[in-house]
């Protein structure tokens, strides 16, 4: 069942940004250079991207990057992240902590988007490193509500979840109509946002449909 009680996503996002800062601070060079679940980015780059996404004037800087990339959204985002990823990790850690309380809200997507972004990117880091990922259930619930009932532009392409009933086995939460896909809430969130690496953690008759839409998970 979807939770309709209003929850302020900003404190939840702040907690996850601090968690990512703590995580990055404890990684060695080999771990920081590990490919993340975010295609083409290593762990270091994902962390840097998160730190810059909450920077004052981030939207204006992105518009300039978009102009330089001749309107190619993905290329602009990729180039900005790679540029940020070249700075020292200690600086990225400091920026994440400094900007943890940011209440910046992207246009169109709204205030739940930053929380969803940090949860997904934290998974992008933790999953390939084989590290446990057990974020606050309240945060996961807000993000799941966003990707299933909000305007998750840039997170979930139109049609990816069509005909699927998502059921979180660790939360009192479900959404959608159709073939059931069940698993932990965080794994459902990551799969909804295109991370095929978590598909083996999911079950149900709708899982194969999600596999077909995302592509086979890595061996």
N, C-alpha and C positions, 0 to 999 in steps of 0.2 A: 504493500500500500504506500502511495506517495505521501510524504509529510508536507502539509501545507502551512505549518507554523513558521512564521518569519524568523530567520536566523541571520545575524550579522556576519557576513563572510569575511570581513576584514581582519578581526582578531585571529580567526582560524588561518587565514593566509599568512599573517605575521608569524604565527607559530611554526608553520611549515618552512617559511624562508629561513628562520633561525635554525631549524632542523637541517636544512640543506647546507647552511654555513658550517654547522658543527660537523656534518658529514664530510664536506670537502676538506676541511682543516685536518681531518685524520687520515686522508688518503695519501698513498705514496705516488711517485711519478708514474709507475706502471699502471696503477689504477686510474689515475687522472687521464692517461692516454688510451684507456680502454674505449672501444667504440660503444656509444650509447645506443638506446633503442630509437633515438631520433636520427634518422638516416643521414649519414655523412658527418655527424658531429661526435667528437669524443666527449668523455665525461667533463673535462675541463671547459669545453665550449658550451655545454648545456648550462653549467653553473654560471658562466659569464653572461649568457643570454638572459638568465633569470635575474641576475643583478641589474642588467641594463633595462629590462622591461619595466622597472619601477623608477627609473631615473627621472628627475625633474626635466621636463622638456623632451621626454622620450618620443612623444608623438611627432613633434616637430623634426627631430633628428631622423625618425623613420621616413617622414615625407621626403626629406632631402635624399636619403638613401634610395627611396623609390624613384625619384627623379633621375638619379645617377644610373639606376638600373633600367631606365626607360620603361617604367611602369610594371616591370616584372616583379610581382609581389614576393614570390619564393626566393628569387635571386637577391632581392634587397635584404630580406630577412637573413638569408644565409651569409651574405657578405658582412653584415653587421655583427652577427654572432661570431664569425671567424675572426674578425678584427678584435672583438672584445676578448676572445679566447687567447689572444697572444699576450695579454697582460699577466703579471704574477698572480698566482692563485690566492696569495695572502690578500691582495687588493680586492679580488672578487669576494672573498669571505668578509672583509671589512665592509664592502658596499652592501652585501646582503643584510648584514646586521644593521647598518646605518639606515637602510631603506625598508626595513621589515614592516614598519607600521604604515607604509604608503597606502593611501586610500584612492589612488589613481584608478579611474574607471574608464575602460576603453569604450569608444563609441560603438553603438549597435549591440554589442554582446552584453554589456552591463556589469554590475559589481560582482557577480559570481564567477566571471571569466578569470580574473587573476588568481583566485583560489584554485580553480580547475587547472590552470596552467602550471602552478607550482606543484600540485599533486602529480600531474602527469609527468612533468619533467623530473621530479624526484624519483618516480618509478623508472624513467629513462636511465637514471644513474644506478639505482639500487639493483634492478633486475639483472642486468648483465654482469654486475659484480657479485651476484649471488648473496646479496645482503637482504636481511628481512625487511619487510615494508608493512608496517601496521599503523597507519596514520589514524588520527582521531576519527571515530565513526561519524561524528557530527559533521566533520569536514567532508568526508566521502559522500554522505547523504546529500549535502548541498550541491556538490559537484555532479552527482548522478541526476539530481533534479534538473540541473542546468542543461546537461547534454541531452536529456530526454524531453524536456518541456520548455526550455528557454530558446534562445537564438544562438546556438553554438557555432557561429560562423568561424571557420578556421580550425574547429575541433572535430566535428562530425559531419561529413558530407551528406547531403540530402539523399535519403534512401538507404543508407547503411543499416539502419536499425528497423527498417520497414518489415513487418511480418514477424517480429520477434517480441517475446515477452521476457524481459530481464528480471531475474529474481536473485536478490542478494541473500545468501545463506547466513550471513553474520549480522544482518540488519533487518529490521521490519520494514522492508522496502521492496517494491516491484513496480514495473512500468511497462506499458506496451501490450499489444495484442498479437497473438500468434504462437509460434513454436517457442517453447521455453528454453532459455539459456540461463543456467544458474552457476553461482560461484560467489566468492568473496566480493564485497562491494568494490574494493579497489581494483580487483582484476577485471570486473565488468567495466569499470570506468576506463581502464587502460585499453581494453579491447575495443570499446566504443570509439575511442580516440585513435584507433588504428594500430595498436601495438600487438602484433601477432604473436610475440614471444609468450604472452600469458594465455594463449588459447588452450594449451594443455591443462591449465588449471580449471577450465570451465567444463560443464557437463550439460546434458539435456538434448532433446531432439533438434533444437535450433542451432546447436553449436556448429554443425557442418555448414549450415547456411552462412554463418559468420566466417567460418574458415574460407569458404568460397569467395566471399566478398573481400577478405583481407589478404588472402593468399596463405599458403601453408606456413605454419610456424617454423622457425629455424630448427634444424635437427640438433 
